[in-house]
Amino acid sequence: MATVEINGPVVGTALQELLCSDDIVQGSAPSYQICKTIYSYHPIGSKLVDAPIELAQSQARRISVAKGPEDRIRDAFLKEWEALGADKLIANTKRLSRIYGIASVALLTDGEAPSQPVNYQQLFEKTIAFNVLDPLNTSGSLVLNQDPNSMDFQKHAAISVSGKPYHRNRSCTVMNEEPLYIEFTSSAFGFVGRSVYQRTLLPLKSFIATMITDDMVSKKAGLLMAFIKQAGAIVDGLMAMATGIKRSLLKYAVVDNVLSLGVDDRVESLNLQNLDGAFGNSRKNILKNIATGAGMPAVLIENETLTEGFGEGTEDAKTIARFVDRFRAEMNPLYAWFDLIVQHRAWNPNFFKAMQREFPEEYGSREFNEVFFEWKESFTAIWPNLLEEPDSEKIKVEDVKFKALIAFLEVVVPMVDPENKTAMIQWAVDNMNVNKLLFPTPLEIDPEALLEWVPPTAVEEPGEPKPFAAQDAYSEAVKRLPVRKAIGRRAA
């Protein structure tokens, strides 16, 4: 066992004292300090916590603002998002909640007490900061009420840090899993969620034993066993010296050297091949037990690469994709909290004035609050699918959607009044603008002009359109005709 010597006495490391202790058995609950030690020092500790977060944030959300000039509004939002470091703050908050069972992120504004509510309208003028708080920072304020007749039964409310209360809208608290009735979590100092290490403490301890075994095997793997025949029953000093010279030559012999041994002498390495079966299976089972206890796919902590990529749709990839989708849903409250802050700081009155100068016809006579809430209500942030399809397959899907859109307009538009006809055309244009693969440049129309427009001559209403499948079949049949017949048909 490795030791550290401090001023004479010999002591073990913190990880050895905690995880090599006989007191850790099935059902042992990790304390706050044990959770911190596992995350800081255990080889699997950080992977259990960080791997899902890194995988969930490996793709950026797709931000869309349907109302207004989308590119300008989206770019302002993303610029402020990056300036605040929101992704990192969200990752740190989720990380602490998985380590201890609960964590919070708080917003502080310069010159304002934490107990005062946030004035979002003036937030863009303030100097702000974010603090990510673990259960020890908020201990006493996030115990959760255990009275079943209370409205705040097992619900977290405002936090308090070092005796200073924070207004409810200044913080966002997340738990790892849901609380159980009268189930105290020692690592979180309350009746709250639980650490990701709670069900995995024993296999995490067993994994330390496999590390010690690996260290022993690596040291013994280079051991050579020299079987040297003795000269006689009595070995005098001269013969012992000769045997020592042989051992020394064997020790330092390397490539391109020639070593002479006796006829009956032989050299072998230490036989460790029997360890492979039992020890290898034991290590794999320990990793699987850790993954099972943490509710994660085992491939995430085994460091085994997938036989095929995420785009191939293998079963392992599908399992990981479903796990990431659930994990992203758990992170949505944090993203929603930061979205509101970033929107008020990015789409501020100064930005609105710039938009009025750039788009006077659309925003010149409108009020800031009206436009802001219009942008806010049309704001969407969607996680992309982890199983990304190639662009060729995406275009096929979008092509089917576009054909369905045209078919709907051809059938329904001729039968409705001018107002509904204009609304349907605007709806079709909005759906076309979302499709960036087929139409990179957005289409803009004037609904009011379309509503008042009267065609100069009567326009024949289109009849029932052919199904797209029939049109495609006809086009393919025409392509297969001989060139001579096609030319003759055109001439006729």
Phi, psi and omega in degrees: 000130180291141181228161176238129183261120179237111178052041174104297184292149182261125180229156177273165177288166181297322180294321178293318182296326183274311188268345175260012180280141178287348180286341180276111181230185178301132178087003178291136181264132180283140176274177178302315183291322179297317179299318179295319181293318180298314181295322185283326190238334185285135181299329180267345186301311181288327181292322178300325184272313191272333185301313178295324181294314180296322179291321179294323181268008179292341177239138179280150176293150178267107184272134179219137175232103189292325183269129176093181177292098191299317184299315181295317182291317180294318180297321178295320178295312183294325178297316178290325178300316179291322181296323179280345185065042187296321181299318180293319179296319178296317179297318180295320180294314178295326179297312181294326179293326177284329179289312188253337182116338179201149179200162183221154171236134186238146178257127176240139178242139183294129178087002180236141178288146179299336181285346179278144178291156179282128174268098186295330182295330181255009186294331183291340180271347187268152168272119187241162176210157179238136176241129176264124190243134176265176185299331179290327177291326184250018184300138181098337182256349181236041178285326182080135182286134181253015177274113183294342179270000182269149180289335179260031179299117179054037175238136178277146181239216180291152181262164175223131183237118181053039179084357180260118180285148177247139176297152187301323183277003178268355185220159174225123183248135179232144178244149172270108188071168183269152179288154175248150183296126180051046175239098185280133177256109185293328181288339181249000178058041179184175177272069189235204175292187185228157180291151176293344180273354188296318180270355185245011186296314181295311177296332174295323175294319180295328180295328177298323178297323178292328176293320177296320178296317177301319180296319179293317181296319180297327179284324182274344184295331180270007181282132178252136178256115181257118177258100185247126181289131180284152183286332181189185181290325181253121181258113179274181184298323181294316180291323177297323178293321179295319178295321178295324178296321178298315180296322180293318178296321178294324182293321186260359179290134181227192181298145180075005174264157176241124182243129182260127177236162177289166181299320183266004178274147175211155181234131179224154172272163180292130183282106179243015185291337179288347179285335189299314184293299185292314182291320180297315178294322180296318181295317179297318180295324178296316178296321178293322177295321178296315180295320179296316180295329180272354181070035183239153170298134185298332183295338181289333181250353179273353180058031176260128180286148177291145179295332177225160184287176180297329182287348182276345176073033176291166182296321177298317180295321179295320179297316179295320180297319178295321178296318180293322178299317178294321181292321177296324177297326176291333180273350184301321178302323177294317179295321179296322179295316178288327179303315182297319179294315182294322179300315181291330179278327182278314183264061184270173180303325178295318177295322179295321178296322177295322177292325177296321178290325183279326181232071185295326182293326185271323186239001186299323184252013185256159180270154183297311183299320180297314182290321181300312182290335173293316176296318183296318181290332180268004181283130175225144177227111187244135176284134175287159178289133180295329177274083184288130175272153176294159182300328180298320178288323178297321180295322178298318179295315180294328178295320177296318178297318182294320178295321177295324179295316179295317180298321178297316181294318182295329183273317191268320187303317181297345186259002186244167180285167185301323181294312178293327178297317178295319179296321180292321178294319177296321177297318179295320179296318178298319179291325176293322181291335177290330182281095182277342181286314180277325185230086180297326181264126183289151177262132180238132178232164177255101183298323181294318177295322178294324180292323183271349185287135176239124181298143183295328178231163179294132179254127180293129179292135180294146177278191181292124183288155173290147173299145181299328179297320179293319179297317179296320180295321179295318180298319179294323180293322179295321181297330183277352178293149176299150181298323183295318180293321179297318180294319178297323179294319179296322180293321178294000000 
